[in-house]
Amino acid sequence: MGTLPAMAGEIRFTGEVISGKPAHQIARLGIAQVMEGRRLFPHMNVEENLFVGGDILKDRNRTRNNLEWIYSLFPRLKERRHQLARSFSGGEQQMLAIGRALMTSPKLLLLDEPSIGLAPVMVKDIFAKLPAINREGVTILLVEQDVKRSLKLASRGYVIEHGRIVMAGSSEHLLNDDGLRKAYLGL
């Protein structure tokens, strides 16, 4: 997303070199990120947080359509649209952070540890929404330590150790790999 420079090589998105570009330009190309820790605006309400994400579009109709889609994905956000973000539970904040990212109409959604610090019921609810987001044409790059849950959703997976890819393949292949099952799933 442009916050850290590439250590080597270049980063391309849809054929365009994006390494070295500032985050706002990368976002305009269609990449949105939900960072670990959510990073909401705590003194703003739900709708204000969502409109911060939608501001990049400069298209009121598209912003309004995205808002309605997000409210259909996460009805709790609509119910509590005037409530301050700081008053939300961790799971509700995660819903809001994902919603804010989706307001940009991304082609690629980067999710960094979306389950961290959440109650199991909220993790289940959030992960249940990811296929619906994907069906709308949004590619999701999920970084998550819950390997089994992630691979059940993914079409492809990568195992990274100390910054290096040590395994890669279809999610089905990785789920059935004995080495991965023993090392990461405790099976």
N, C-alpha and C positions, 0 to 999 in steps of 0.2 A: 504493500500500500504506500510505499514511498517514505515510510518513517525511518527506515534503516537502509543504508546503501547496500547494494549487492556486493558481496566480497569478491566475486569473480564472475565472469561471463556476463550474460544479459538475460533479462526477463522479458518475454514476449506474451502479449495477449491479443488474440485475433490477428496475429501477424505483425502487430505493431510493437516496437521496443518500448517498454514502459519503465525499465530501470532508469533511475535518475529523474523521473518525473515527480512533481509534488503530488501529495495524496489527493487533493481536490481534482486534479486532472485525471488521475487514475480512476477516481470515482465516476467522473463523467464518461469514461470509456465503458462503464458497466460492471465495475467490481465494487462490492460492498463487504464490509468486515464487521463481525460481531466479536469483539475482543474478550478475552478472559477478564472477568471483573465487570463486564457490561458497560461501564462508563456512561451512564445516563446523566442527564441534567437533573439533579435531585430536587431543585427548587422550582422546577417546571412541571406542569401536569402531563398526563398521558398524551393528550392531543398536541400540546406544544412540543413535546419530545418527538412525536411522529412527524410533525410539520418541519422540524429541523432537518430530518432526513429527506423529506419531499421537496425541500427548497432547491435542491440541485436540479430538479427537473425543469423549472421555469414554465410549467404547463399546468394550469389549474385543473383542467378536466382530468388529466392523467393522475395528478396528485389526489384528487377527490376519489377517482376509481380505485387507486391503490389503497387509500384509507378504508374504503368499504371492504375491499378484499381482506385487508389485515383484520378488520373487525369481524369478518366472517371466519377467519382462521382462529382468532383469539377473542371470542365474545366477551370475556372478562375485561378486556381493554376497553371495549365500547361501554360496558356497564360502568366503568370507573374512569371514563375519559377526562373528567375534571379533577381527579385526585392527583396529588403530588407524587412523583415517582419515588421519592424517599420513603413514602409510607407503604410501599409495596413489599411483599415477601421476595425472597431471592428468585423464586420461580416466575413470579409475575414480572419482576424486573427483566428476567431473561426473555420473556415473551415480548416485552416492550422493546428491548434491544434488537431482537430479531425483526420486529415490526418496523422499527426505525430504519434498519438496513434495507428492508423490502420496499420502503417508500421511495427508494432511488431507482426502482425498476431494474435491478441488477441482472446481468447475464450470468455472473458468477458471485456466489455468496460464500464467503470465508467464515467458518464457524470455529472458534478456538475454545475448546473445552466447554461446550454448552451445559454439561451436566454438573460441573464443579460446584460443590456447596449446596446442591439442591436436594430436596426430599425426593425419595424414589417415585412417588406419585407424580411429581412435577416433571421429573426426568422422562417418565413414560409419556406424559402428555406432550411435552415438547418434541420428543423424538417421533411421536405419532404424526406430527404436523409436517415433518420433513418430506415425506413422499408427496404430499399435496403441493408443497412449494416446488418441488422438482417437476411435477406434472405441468406446472405453469411455465415450464421452459427455463427455469433457473437451475444452473449447475451448482452443486454444493460441494465444496471442499471442506471436509470435516476433520478436524484434529481433535482426537478424543482418546482417553485412556481406557474407556470401556470398550475393549476390542470386540467382544462378542456382539454387543448391541450394535456397534458401528458397522461391522461386517454384514450383519443381517440386513441392514439398510442399503449398503453400498453395492455398486456394481464392480468396483475395483478397490483394492487396498494396498497400502504400503506400510511396512514396519520400519521405523526409524530408530536407530540406536546411536547415541552420541553424534547426532547430526548426519548420519549416513544411512542410506536406504539399504537394509539388510535382507528384506524380502519384498516381493511385489507379485501381484497377480489378481485374478478374479477373486471376488469375495468368497465364492464357493470353494475355490481352490485353497485359499488361505484358511478358511474355517475347517477344512478337512486335512490340513497339513499337520502331521503328528508333532513336528518340531515346534510349530507355533502353538499348538494346543497345550503342549507341556510347558513351554517357556512363558506364555502370556495368559493362558486361560486356566491354568492349574488343573488340567484334565489328564 
